[in-house]
Amino acid sequence: MTDGVIYTKGELARCIAEVASLQGEFTLRSGQISNRYFDKYRFEGTPSLLKPLARAMAELIPAETEILAGLELGGIPLVTAISLEIGLPAAFVRKEAKTYGTCRAIEGQNVSGRRVTFIEDVITTGGAVKDAYHLALGEHAHILAVVCAIWRGDGAPTIQGLPELSVLPVFTKADLENAR
């Protein structure tokens, strides 16, 4: 939504695809090579796309969620926007615990014993989610699901090695490819 305009899901997919789709040869975090890349920072840094995307992601948050946890780095603007949208507190999950200050891997909230939903931007295989999952377990969090902006992987959304963790995407790779 921007200046009173409300996007349908298809319109939002088209706008994100137009802004964030790059052609070329790209190495993904998973090590896979792709000729198409979704540059998350292009849509996360655009308020007219970030706000409606946060609203769409908020609709997927499990009702029993107590804390939203954004994964470094792309999940941070998303979790902040969703937190503002629905009023749940936000935590920020580092790739590893820092070696100074609090020496924590999860900042902003105490997740111990709490029901947490991860927020991520683009997931292909879920390597970053799997790493964050284990960090959160180390802090005794109960992870309910991961809500992502884009499922870029093949087949049904799932995290390799964590098939029991629900992956709830707003868009799939096909949604964005078909939207252009």
C-alpha positions as CSV (number, residue, x, y, z in Angstrom):
1,M,0.0,0.0,0.0
2,T,1.4,3.4,-0.9
3,D,-0.6,6.6,-1.0
4,G,-3.8,4.7,-0.4
5,V,-3.2,2.1,-3.2
6,I,-3.8,-1.5,-2.2
7,Y,-2.0,-4.2,-4.1
8,T,-3.6,-7.5,-4.9
9,K,-1.3,-10.4,-4.3
10,G,-0.7,-10.7,-8.1
11,E,0.1,-7.0,-8.4
12,L,2.5,-7.1,-5.5
13,A,4.2,-10.2,-7.1
14,R,4.6,-8.3,-10.4
15,C,6.0,-5.2,-8.7
16,I,8.5,-7.2,-6.7
17,A,9.5,-9.2,-9.8
18,E,10.0,-6.0,-11.7
19,V,12.1,-4.4,-9.1
20,A,14.1,-7.4,-7.8
21,S,14.6,-9.8,-10.6
22,L,18.1,-9.8,-12.1
23,Q,19.4,-11.8,-15.0
24,G,23.0,-13.2,-15.3
25,E,25.0,-15.9,-13.5
26,F,24.7,-15.9,-9.7
27,T,26.0,-18.2,-7.1
28,L,23.4,-18.7,-4.4
29,R,24.1,-19.3,-0.7
30,S,23.3,-23.0,-1.3
31,G,26.2,-23.1,-3.8
32,Q,23.7,-23.5,-6.7
33,I,24.2,-21.5,-9.8
34,S,21.2,-19.6,-11.1
35,N,20.6,-17.4,-14.2
36,R,17.9,-15.5,-12.2
37,Y,18.4,-13.8,-8.9
38,F,15.8,-12.1,-6.6
39,D,17.7,-9.1,-5.1
40,K,15.8,-8.9,-1.8
41,Y,17.4,-5.5,-0.9
42,R,15.6,-3.9,-3.9
43,F,12.2,-4.7,-2.5
44,E,13.1,-4.5,1.2
45,G,14.4,-1.0,0.7
46,T,11.3,0.2,-1.1
47,P,8.7,1.3,1.3
48,S,5.9,1.0,-1.2
49,L,6.7,-2.7,-1.5
50,L,8.0,-3.4,2.0
51,K,4.8,-2.3,3.7
52,P,2.3,-4.5,1.7
53,L,4.8,-7.4,1.8
54,A,4.9,-7.1,5.6
55,R,1.1,-7.2,5.7
56,A,1.0,-10.3,3.5
57,M,3.6,-12.0,5.6
58,A,1.8,-11.0,8.8
59,E,-1.3,-13.0,7.6
60,L,0.8,-16.1,7.7
61,I,2.1,-15.8,11.2
62,P,0.9,-18.6,13.4
63,A,-1.6,-17.3,16.0
64,E,0.3,-18.7,19.0
65,T,3.5,-16.7,18.1
66,E,4.9,-14.7,20.9
67,I,8.1,-13.4,19.2
68,L,9.0,-12.7,15.6
69,A,12.7,-13.5,14.9
70,G,14.3,-12.0,11.8
71,L,17.3,-13.7,10.3
72,E,20.4,-11.7,9.5
73,L,20.5,-9.7,7.2
74,G,17.5,-9.9,4.9
75,G,15.0,-10.9,7.6
76,I,15.8,-7.8,9.7
77,P,13.9,-5.2,7.7
78,L,11.0,-7.6,7.2
79,V,10.7,-8.6,10.9
80,T,10.8,-4.9,11.8
81,A,8.0,-4.0,9.4
82,I,5.9,-7.0,10.5
83,S,6.4,-6.2,14.1
84,L,5.2,-2.6,13.5
85,E,2.2,-4.0,11.5
86,I,1.0,-6.5,14.1
87,G,2.5,-5.4,17.4
88,L,4.5,-8.5,18.3
89,P,8.1,-8.0,19.6
90,A,11.0,-8.6,17.2
91,A,14.2,-10.4,17.8
92,F,17.2,-10.4,15.5
93,V,19.1,-13.6,14.8
94,R,22.8,-13.3,14.0
95,K,24.6,-15.8,11.8
96,E,26.7,-16.6,14.9
97,A,27.0,-15.2,18.4
98,K,29.0,-12.1,18.6
99,T,32.3,-12.2,20.6
100,Y,31.7,-8.9,22.5
101,G,29.0,-7.2,24.5
102,T,26.2,-9.6,25.2
103,C,27.9,-12.4,23.3
104,R,24.5,-13.6,22.1
105,A,23.3,-15.0,18.8
106,I,19.7,-13.7,19.2
107,E,19.3,-10.0,20.2
108,G,16.4,-7.8,21.2
109,Q,14.3,-10.4,23.1
110,N,14.7,-13.3,25.4
111,V,13.4,-16.2,23.4
112,S,13.9,-18.9,26.1
113,G,10.7,-20.9,26.5
114,R,8.9,-18.6,24.0
115,R,7.0,-19.5,20.9
116,V,9.0,-18.0,18.0
117,T,8.3,-17.6,14.3
118,F,11.3,-17.0,12.1
119,I,11.1,-14.3,9.4
120,E,13.2,-14.7,6.3
121,D,13.4,-13.1,2.9
122,V,14.3,-15.6,0.2
123,I,14.7,-19.3,0.9
124,T,16.2,-21.8,-1.6
125,T,17.3,-24.8,0.5
126,G,17.0,-23.2,4.0
127,G,20.6,-23.4,5.1
128,A,20.4,-20.1,7.0
129,V,17.1,-21.1,8.6
130,K,18.6,-24.4,9.7
131,D,21.6,-22.6,11.3
132,A,19.2,-20.1,13.0
133,Y,17.0,-23.0,14.2
134,H,19.9,-24.6,16.0
135,L,21.0,-21.3,17.5
136,A,17.4,-20.7,18.8
137,L,17.2,-24.2,20.2
138,G,20.5,-23.4,22.1
139,E,18.6,-20.5,23.7
140,H,15.6,-22.8,24.5
141,A,13.2,-21.2,22.0
142,H,10.2,-23.2,20.6
143,I,10.3,-22.5,16.8
144,L,6.8,-22.7,15.3
145,A,7.4,-21.9,11.6
146,V,9.4,-19.8,9.2
147,V,7.5,-17.2,7.2
148,C,9.3,-16.0,4.1
149,A,8.7,-13.5,1.3
150,I,9.9,-15.9,-1.4
151,W,10.3,-19.7,-1.6
152,R,12.9,-20.0,-4.4
153,G,13.4,-23.8,-3.9
154,D,12.1,-26.6,-6.0
155,G,9.0,-28.5,-4.9
156,A,7.1,-28.0,-1.7
157,P,8.6,-25.5,0.8
158,T,10.7,-27.4,3.3
159,I,14.0,-26.9,5.1
160,Q,16.6,-29.6,4.4
161,G,17.2,-31.5,7.6
162,L,14.2,-29.9,9.3
163,P,11.1,-31.4,7.5
164,E,8.9,-30.9,10.6
165,L,9.4,-27.0,10.4
166,S,6.6,-25.4,8.5
167,V,7.7,-23.0,5.7
168,L,5.1,-20.5,4.9
169,P,5.9,-18.3,1.8
170,V,4.0,-15.4,0.5
171,F,5.4,-16.1,-3.0
172,T,7.1,-18.9,-4.8
173,K,9.6,-18.6,-7.6
174,A,6.8,-19.5,-10.0
175,D,4.6,-16.7,-8.7
176,L,7.2,-14.1,-9.5
177,E,8.2,-15.7,-12.9
178,N,4.5,-15.8,-13.9
179,A,3.9,-12.2,-12.7
180,R,6.2,-10.6,-15.2
